[in-house]
């Protein structure tokens, strides 16, 4: 049976909310798991990013990629405001992202 695909743009941070990482995924649960378990030696691992504090859902991958690139170009203050509007306490939202 055909299953619709959902794409996500997400923002992760560390325990102290000092580092912001913007990402994109079509397999959000797997990607969260990879970040939290530090499977790669990249940016998220280096800065101990362990909380998803913002996300947007998209039906099409190109829309999500476009949005990810847009947010990545923003200055830090704009990203912080986006997070605060969506998640004022900067809680870990990973439990909401069940595909």
QUIPE-V933500 format. One line per field, one symbol per residue. burial: + if it has 16 or more other ideal C-beta (glycine too) atoms within 10 Angstrom, else -. A space follows every 10 residues. Layout:
BEGIN
burial = ???
END
This chain:
BEGIN
burial = -----+++++ +++------+ +++++--+-- ++-+++---- ---+----++ ++++++-+-- ---+--++-- +-------++ -++---+--+ -+++--+--
END
